[in-house]
């Protein structure tokens, strides 16, 4: 009997995200990206809303909800992006980016019109950049 046949196979712990990755049809790193962005977005929204004061339950709730919404929308967009034509895909990424940045800008105390314009301008820029990337790579 040779030595390698007698050696037991090393046990590997199962990856907790591998089941989710298989169900969604996305790699684990692509699932983790919207989650990490959502966490940072939630912290950022809560800290802007706090305005240097003490942390309140409302700040925490705002951070958790806004981070979860951005993460869910980002993950949903990543799940359907392969079925969208490049123009609609670029518009979807631009809309998500513009709405997210407009919301953060509104948390700073800016007017709704100013936040809407900032979100529209930044979203339009993201749409143009995304379309360029999709057009040159496909």
Backbone as ProteinMPNN parsed JSONL, in Angstrom:
{"seq_chain_A": "XXXXXXXXXXXXXXXXXXXXXXXXXXXXXXXXXXXXXXXXXXXXXXXXXXXXXXXXXXXXXXXXXXXXXXXXXXXXXXXXXXXXXXXXXXXXXXXXXXXXXXXXXXXXXXXXXXXXXXXXXXXXXXXXXXXXXXXXXX", "coords_chain_A": {"N_chain_A": [[0.849, -1.166, 0.0], [0.597, 2.141, -0.859], [1.883, 5.282, 0.4], [0.339, 7.566, -0.032], [-2.253, 6.631, -0.353], [-3.011, 5.832, 2.155], [-3.259, 8.089, 3.615], [-5.532, 10.272, 5.149], [-7.992, 12.373, 3.642], [-7.714, 15.9, 3.762], [-9.927, 17.761, 5.81], [-12.228, 20.168, 4.808], [-13.629, 23.209, 5.782], [-16.95, 24.123, 5.114], [-17.775, 26.801, 2.924], [-19.656, 29.514, 4.002], [-20.961, 31.212, 2.233], [-21.063, 29.836, -0.118], [-23.324, 28.306, -0.774], [-25.269, 30.299, -1.164], [-24.036, 31.616, -3.242], [-24.148, 29.67, -5.245], [-26.917, 29.448, -5.578], [-27.618, 32.007, -6.494], [-26.076, 32.235, -8.722], [-23.748, 33.693, -8.968], [-20.31, 34.661, -8.441], [-18.631, 34.393, -5.23], [-17.153, 36.665, -4.501], [-18.4, 38.631, -5.986], [-20.845, 38.759, -4.78], [-20.142, 39.645, -2.266], [-19.233, 42.234, -2.731], [-21.451, 44.222, -3.125], [-22.457, 44.036, -0.528], [-20.363, 44.944, 1.136], [-20.121, 47.54, 0.111], [-22.662, 48.466, 0.839], [-22.441, 48.433, 3.649], [-20.446, 50.398, 4.129], [-21.77, 52.572, 2.949], [-24.007, 52.806, 4.614], [-22.767, 53.492, 7.087], [-21.683, 55.939, 6.293], [-23.979, 57.462, 5.599], [-25.246, 57.57, 8.093], [-23.337, 58.966, 9.599], [-23.23, 61.439, 8.276], [-25.825, 62.343, 8.707], [-25.805, 62.615, 11.437], [-24.295, 64.882, 11.997], [-22.075, 65.618, 13.589], [-22.986, 65.431, 16.181], [-24.199, 63.51, 18.981], [-24.514, 59.919, 18.802], [-27.553, 58.55, 17.871], [-30.554, 56.539, 18.154], [-32.029, 56.9, 15.862], [-30.065, 57.646, 13.999], [-28.64, 55.264, 13.813], [-30.644, 53.543, 12.854], [-31.195, 54.781, 10.381], [-28.709, 54.409, 9.093], [-28.552, 51.577, 9.011], [-30.86, 50.864, 7.498], [-30.545, 52.343, 5.086], [-28.075, 51.355, 4.186], [-28.734, 48.629, 3.871], [-30.668, 48.8, 1.858], [-29.216, 49.883, -0.323], [-27.331, 47.813, -0.648], [-29.036, 45.652, -1.286], [-30.277, 46.585, -3.655], [-28.007, 46.882, -5.273], [-27.058, 44.226, -5.392], [-29.263, 43.026, -6.611], [-29.182, 44.335, -9.089], [-26.74, 43.391, -10.056], [-27.444, 40.745, -10.382], [-29.258, 40.753, -12.52], [-27.954, 41.99, -14.581], [-26.732, 40.717, -16.765], [-28.8, 40.097, -18.475], [-29.662, 42.435, -19.527], [-29.649, 44.899, -22.139], [-26.754, 46.792, -23.221], [-27.185, 49.586, -23.084], [-29.42, 49.938, -21.395], [-28.415, 48.697, -19.133], [-26.276, 50.413, -18.482], [-27.781, 52.691, -17.904], [-29.165, 51.769, -15.657], [-27.09, 51.338, -13.762], [-26.202, 53.995, -13.614], [-28.5, 55.255, -12.603], [-28.784, 54.021, -10.073], [-26.375, 54.862, -8.857], [-26.659, 57.674, -9.033], [-29.029, 58.144, -7.549], [-28.22, 57.189, -5.058], [-26.036, 58.901, -4.385], [-27.349, 61.355, -4.478], [-29.145, 61.063, -2.355], [-27.351, 60.908, -0.182], [-26.254, 63.458, -0.385], [-28.501, 64.982, 0.197], [-28.766, 64.406, 2.885], [-26.964, 66.075, 4.064], [-28.204, 68.422, 4.577], [-28.843, 69.968, 2.463], [-30.969, 71.464, -0.061], [-33.899, 69.883, -1.508], [-34.084, 70.195, -4.255], [-31.429, 70.887, -4.919], [-30.1, 68.549, -4.112], [-31.326, 66.734, -5.82], [-30.476, 67.657, -8.312], [-27.688, 67.334, -8.051], [-27.562, 64.535, -7.75], [-28.652, 63.806, -10.249], [-26.755, 64.851, -12.051], [-24.365, 63.498, -11.277], [-25.246, 60.865, -11.581], [-25.76, 60.851, -14.332], [-23.157, 61.175, -15.284], [-22.039, 58.772, -14.358], [-23.579, 56.986, -15.831], [-22.74, 57.567, -18.43], [-20.021, 56.848, -18.246], [-20.255, 54.12, -17.586], [-21.59, 53.172, -19.864], [-19.631, 53.623, -21.796], [-17.627, 51.842, -20.915], [-19.0, 49.375, -21.138], [-19.588, 49.391, -23.885], [-17.068, 49.377, -25.129], [-16.007, 46.968, -24.317], [-17.564, 44.889, -25.137]], "CA_chain_A": [[0.0, 0.0, 0.0], [1.421, 3.339, -0.935], [1.662, 6.227, 1.488], [-0.714, 8.542, -0.303], [-3.558, 6.001, -0.225], [-3.333, 5.67, 3.56], [-3.45, 9.403, 4.234], [-6.906, 10.754, 5.024], [-8.132, 13.655, 2.942], [-7.912, 16.989, 4.711], [-11.304, 18.24, 5.833], [-12.369, 21.602, 4.546], [-14.869, 23.771, 6.296], [-17.737, 24.657, 3.998], [-17.881, 28.245, 2.833], [-21.068, 29.834, 4.243], [-21.554, 31.906, 1.091], [-21.052, 29.024, -1.336], [-24.703, 27.944, -1.108], [-25.893, 31.488, -1.725], [-23.39, 31.858, -4.528], [-24.673, 28.704, -6.206], [-28.321, 29.771, -5.851], [-27.719, 33.245, -7.268], [-25.305, 32.106, -9.945], [-22.704, 34.717, -8.953], [-19.171, 34.314, -7.589], [-18.707, 34.893, -3.859], [-16.613, 38.028, -4.456], [-19.385, 39.54, -6.564], [-21.895, 38.909, -3.777], [-19.594, 40.405, -1.145], [-19.012, 43.633, -3.095], [-22.56, 45.092, -2.721], [-22.604, 44.02, 0.925], [-19.344, 45.845, 1.684], [-20.52, 48.897, -0.266], [-23.808, 48.808, 1.679], [-21.977, 48.735, 5.009], [-19.805, 51.72, 4.1], [-22.802, 53.554, 2.64], [-24.797, 52.999, 5.824], [-21.962, 54.282, 8.03], [-21.548, 57.291, 5.764], [-25.272, 58.136, 5.74], [-25.485, 57.839, 9.509], [-22.418, 59.998, 10.096], [-23.647, 62.721, 7.716], [-27.058, 62.725, 9.373], [-25.478, 62.916, 12.835], [-23.774, 66.252, 11.989], [-21.123, 65.841, 14.673], [-23.61, 65.249, 17.487], [-24.088, 62.15, 19.529], [-25.164, 58.851, 18.047], [-28.899, 58.258, 18.357], [-31.188, 55.385, 17.54], [-32.423, 57.284, 14.503], [-28.874, 57.552, 13.149], [-28.343, 53.846, 13.6], [-31.684, 53.001, 11.976], [-30.967, 55.323, 9.045], [-27.549, 53.731, 8.528], [-28.872, 50.175, 8.715], [-31.842, 50.757, 6.42], [-29.991, 52.825, 3.82], [-27.055, 50.395, 3.762], [-29.392, 47.409, 3.397], [-31.338, 49.091, 0.582], [-28.188, 49.988, -1.369], [-26.77, 46.478, -0.874], [-30.032, 44.826, -1.979], [-30.419, 47.068, -5.03], [-26.782, 46.551, -5.996], [-27.045, 42.791, -5.65], [-30.29, 42.764, -7.616], [-28.686, 44.805, -10.38], [-25.71, 42.455, -10.514], [-28.074, 39.491, -10.778], [-29.966, 40.857, -13.798], [-27.202, 42.775, -15.557], [-26.426, 39.933, -17.957], [-29.976, 40.028, -19.348], [-29.996, 43.768, -20.003], [-28.771, 45.45, -23.179], [-25.742, 47.665, -22.615], [-27.728, 50.917, -22.818], [-30.264, 49.858, -20.202], [-27.52, 48.366, -18.026], [-25.581, 51.648, -18.11], [-28.768, 53.558, -17.265], [-29.464, 51.228, -14.332], [-25.974, 51.67, -12.879], [-26.222, 55.438, -13.418], [-29.619, 55.583, -11.729], [-28.45, 53.6, -8.711], [-25.326, 55.741, -8.356], [-27.201, 59.017, -8.873], [-29.969, 58.163, -6.429], [-27.453, 57.03, -3.822], [-25.281, 60.113, -4.058], [-28.325, 62.402, -4.195], [-29.642, 60.851, -0.988], [-26.302, 61.317, 0.755], [-26.139, 64.91, -0.454], [-29.66, 65.518, 0.898], [-28.55, 64.252, 4.324], [-26.105, 67.153, 4.554], [-29.027, 69.586, 4.843], [-29.049, 70.682, 1.206], [-32.361, 71.452, -0.513], [-34.275, 68.73, -2.315], [-33.73, 70.511, -5.636], [-29.973, 70.78, -5.049], [-29.725, 67.136, -4.019], [-31.787, 66.078, -7.036], [-29.577, 68.051, -9.404], [-26.396, 66.682, -7.829], [-27.75, 63.126, -8.084], [-28.846, 63.66, -11.698], [-25.474, 65.094, -12.731], [-23.439, 62.396, -11.012], [-25.806, 59.676, -12.215], [-25.512, 60.959, -15.772], [-21.736, 60.887, -15.501], [-21.83, 57.336, -14.173], [-24.19, 56.299, -16.956], [-21.855, 57.733, -19.586], [-18.817, 56.042, -18.018], [-20.628, 52.704, -17.674], [-21.864, 52.858, -21.26], [-18.339, 53.557, -22.483], [-16.975, 50.58, -20.546], [-19.742, 48.253, -21.729], [-19.501, 49.448, -25.341], [-15.733, 49.032, -25.59], [-15.616, 45.626, -23.896], [-18.469, 43.854, -25.682]], "C_chain_A": [[0.895, 1.229, 0.0], [0.987, 4.344, 0.124], [0.502, 7.177, 1.206], [-2.113, 7.94, -0.184], [-3.974, 5.887, 1.231], [-3.622, 7.002, 4.245], [-4.907, 9.838, 4.084], [-6.924, 12.116, 4.317], [-8.346, 14.765, 3.964], [-9.36, 17.488, 4.645], [-11.314, 19.748, 5.624], [-13.689, 22.069, 5.14], [-15.656, 24.334, 5.124], [-17.808, 26.183, 4.069], [-19.343, 28.627, 3.037], [-21.739, 30.544, 3.067], [-21.637, 31.044, -0.16], [-22.458, 28.594, -1.734], [-25.449, 29.106, -1.733], [-25.334, 31.795, -3.103], [-23.936, 30.922, -5.595], [-26.123, 29.02, -6.57], [-28.466, 31.004, -6.729], [-26.973, 33.18, -8.583], [-24.218, 33.164, -10.079], [-21.529, 34.232, -8.118], [-19.3, 34.972, -6.219], [-18.212, 36.331, -3.776], [-17.617, 39.032, -5.004], [-20.575, 39.732, -5.627], [-21.398, 39.789, -2.637], [-19.439, 41.888, -1.475], [-20.2, 44.536, -2.744], [-22.765, 45.133, -1.208], [-21.607, 44.978, 1.57], [-19.68, 47.298, 1.343], [-21.707, 49.351, 0.585], [-23.414, 49.149, 3.098], [-21.335, 50.116, 5.057], [-20.828, 52.823, 3.829], [-23.642, 53.848, 3.882], [-24.052, 53.802, 6.879], [-21.875, 55.731, 7.584], [-22.846, 58.076, 5.926], [-25.55, 58.487, 7.196], [-24.575, 58.944, 10.031], [-22.759, 61.367, 9.522], [-24.889, 63.229, 8.45], [-26.813, 63.151, 10.823], [-24.983, 64.34, 13.0], [-22.894, 66.565, 13.189], [-21.701, 65.701, 16.068], [-23.43, 63.825, 17.981], [-24.878, 61.158, 18.686], [-26.517, 58.558, 18.691], [-29.432, 57.01, 17.669], [-31.624, 55.666, 16.116], [-31.259, 57.225, 13.533], [-28.551, 56.102, 12.818], [-29.358, 53.228, 12.644], [-31.505, 53.499, 10.541], [-29.8, 54.618, 8.366], [-27.852, 52.295, 8.142], [-29.81, 50.052, 7.522], [-31.238, 51.209, 5.093], [-28.894, 51.889, 3.308], [-27.667, 49.116, 3.214], [-30.068, 47.628, 2.046], [-30.319, 49.173, -0.549], [-27.593, 48.619, -1.68], [-27.752, 45.598, -1.65], [-30.214, 45.268, -3.424], [-29.176, 46.747, -5.868], [-26.697, 45.074, -6.334], [-28.081, 42.414, -6.698], [-29.846, 43.187, -9.009], [-27.609, 43.873, -10.928], [-26.318, 41.134, -10.99], [-28.73, 39.578, -12.154], [-29.153, 41.547, -14.884], [-26.891, 42.009, -16.84], [-27.58, 39.862, -18.944], [-30.362, 41.376, -19.933], [-29.099, 44.172, -21.164], [-27.857, 46.513, -22.565], [-26.276, 49.05, -22.292], [-28.554, 50.931, -21.537], [-29.427, 49.528, -18.964], [-26.77, 49.605, -17.548], [-26.542, 52.611, -17.418], [-29.105, 53.075, -15.861], [-28.339, 51.531, -13.343], [-25.926, 53.17, -12.599], [-27.331, 55.877, -12.476], [-29.329, 55.21, -10.285], [-27.402, 54.525, -8.095], [-25.864, 57.147, -8.094], [-28.167, 59.122, -7.703], [-29.236, 58.04, -5.093], [-26.698, 58.276, -3.436], [-26.221, 61.284, -3.782], [-28.887, 62.283, -2.792], [-28.602, 61.284, 0.042], [-26.147, 62.837, 0.785], [-27.311, 65.576, 0.269], [-29.496, 65.408, 2.412], [-27.691, 65.367, 4.905], [-26.898, 68.428, 4.837], [-29.284, 70.42, 3.607], [-30.521, 70.579, 0.804], [-32.63, 70.21, -1.372], [-33.901, 68.969, -3.778], [-32.224, 70.368, -5.85], [-29.5, 69.332, -5.004], [-30.154, 66.38, -5.278], [-30.876, 66.403, -8.216], [-28.209, 67.385, -9.268], [-26.489, 65.195, -8.185], [-27.91, 62.898, -9.575], [-27.538, 63.859, -12.454], [-24.496, 63.939, -12.519], [-23.936, 61.079, -11.616], [-25.619, 59.677, -13.72], [-24.064, 60.68, -16.12], [-21.427, 59.408, -15.361], [-22.436, 56.55, -15.332], [-23.296, 56.389, -18.192], [-20.598, 56.876, -19.443], [-19.125, 54.552, -18.141], [-20.908, 52.306, -19.116], [-20.567, 52.738, -22.051], [-17.637, 52.231, -22.19], [-17.682, 49.398, -21.199], [-19.586, 48.224, -23.246], [-18.129, 49.011, -25.85], [-15.33, 47.612, -25.235], [-16.515, 44.526, -24.464], [-18.381, 43.805, -27.177]], "O_chain_A": [[1.84, 1.322, 0.783], [-0.116, 4.27, 0.666], [-0.233, 7.548, 2.12], [-3.071, 8.673, 0.063], [-5.169, 5.848, 1.524], [-4.175, 7.027, 5.344], [-5.455, 9.773, 2.983], [-5.972, 12.892, 4.403], [-9.086, 14.581, 4.931], [-9.938, 17.618, 3.565], [-10.511, 20.486, 6.195], [-14.72, 21.408, 5.013], [-15.078, 24.958, 4.234], [-17.889, 26.765, 5.151], [-20.204, 28.119, 2.32], [-22.96, 30.482, 2.925], [-22.216, 31.465, -1.161], [-22.758, 28.524, -2.926], [-26.175, 28.932, -2.712], [-26.065, 32.184, -4.013], [-24.162, 31.342, -6.73], [-26.519, 28.88, -7.727], [-29.329, 31.05, -7.605], [-27.217, 33.996, -9.473], [-23.811, 33.495, -11.193], [-21.725, 33.465, -7.176], [-19.99, 35.98, -6.066], [-18.793, 37.139, -3.051], [-17.675, 40.168, -4.533], [-21.241, 40.765, -5.681], [-22.159, 40.594, -2.101], [-19.509, 42.721, -0.572], [-19.978, 45.561, -2.1], [-23.2, 46.15, -0.667], [-21.975, 45.744, 2.46], [-19.541, 48.183, 2.187], [-21.752, 50.506, 1.008], [-23.988, 50.058, 3.697], [-21.65, 50.917, 5.938], [-20.75, 53.896, 4.426], [-23.951, 55.005, 4.167], [-24.629, 54.693, 7.502], [-21.981, 56.646, 8.402], [-22.819, 59.233, 6.346], [-26.034, 59.578, 7.495], [-25.01, 59.775, 10.828], [-22.595, 62.372, 10.214], [-24.983, 64.413, 8.774], [-27.557, 63.971, 11.361], [-25.223, 64.956, 14.039], [-22.963, 67.662, 13.742], [-20.971, 65.84, 17.049], [-22.62, 63.055, 17.464], [-25.794, 61.531, 17.953], [-26.611, 58.346, 19.9], [-28.832, 56.497, 16.724], [-31.594, 54.78, 15.262], [-31.421, 56.811, 12.385], [-28.23, 55.768, 11.678], [-28.991, 52.482, 11.736], [-31.648, 52.727, 9.592], [-29.889, 54.265, 7.189], [-27.456, 51.842, 7.068], [-29.584, 49.23, 6.634], [-31.402, 50.529, 4.079], [-28.803, 51.658, 2.102], [-27.191, 48.573, 2.217], [-30.045, 46.746, 1.188], [-30.53, 48.599, -1.617], [-27.371, 48.292, -2.846], [-27.352, 44.881, -2.566], [-30.299, 44.431, -4.323], [-29.29, 46.383, -7.039], [-26.307, 44.711, -7.443], [-27.818, 41.585, -7.569], [-30.1, 42.488, -9.99], [-27.574, 43.597, -12.127], [-25.78, 40.484, -11.886], [-28.759, 38.587, -12.884], [-29.629, 41.674, -16.012], [-26.799, 42.617, -17.906], [-27.367, 39.595, -20.127], [-31.284, 41.46, -20.744], [-27.917, 43.829, -21.18], [-28.163, 47.065, -21.508], [-25.85, 49.644, -21.302], [-28.406, 51.821, -20.699], [-29.705, 50.027, -17.873], [-26.64, 49.826, -16.344], [-26.165, 53.274, -16.452], [-29.31, 53.891, -14.962], [-28.602, 51.936, -12.211], [-25.642, 53.578, -11.474], [-27.133, 56.764, -11.646], [-29.595, 55.993, -9.373], [-27.531, 54.925, -6.939], [-25.565, 57.746, -7.061], [-28.122, 60.092, -6.946], [-29.588, 58.706, -4.119], [-26.717, 58.673, -2.271], [-25.919, 62.125, -2.935], [-29.085, 63.29, -2.112], [-28.933, 61.95, 1.023], [-25.935, 63.428, 1.844], [-27.135, 66.624, 0.89], [-30.034, 66.235, 3.149], [-27.693, 65.579, 6.118], [-26.325, 69.417, 5.292], [-29.891, 71.486, 3.703], [-31.235, 69.699, 1.284], [-31.707, 69.58, -1.889], [-33.451, 68.049, -4.462], [-31.791, 69.793, -6.848], [-28.613, 68.935, -5.759], [-29.44, 65.494, -5.75], [-30.547, 65.529, -9.017], [-27.638, 66.925, -10.257], [-25.599, 64.656, -8.844], [-27.382, 61.928, -10.12], [-27.244, 63.119, -13.394], [-23.875, 63.461, -13.468], [-23.141, 60.275, -12.104], [-25.353, 58.636, -14.321], [-23.77, 60.032, -17.125], [-20.654, 58.849, -16.139], [-21.862, 55.552, -15.768], [-23.118, 55.406, -18.912], [-20.16, 56.249, -20.408], [-18.346, 53.803, -18.732], [-20.511, 51.225, -19.549], [-20.428, 51.844, -22.885], [-17.118, 51.579, -23.097], [-17.028, 48.515, -21.754], [-19.464, 47.149, -23.834], [-18.033, 48.351, -26.885], [-14.376, 47.095, -25.816], [-16.231, 43.343, -24.274], [-19.066, 43.0, -27.809]]}, "name": "protein", "num_of_chains": 1, "seq": "XXXXXXXXXXXXXXXXXXXXXXXXXXXXXXXXXXXXXXXXXXXXXXXXXXXXXXXXXXXXXXXXXXXXXXXXXXXXXXXXXXXXXXXXXXXXXXXXXXXXXXXXXXXXXXXXXXXXXXXXXXXXXXXXXXXXXXXXXX"}
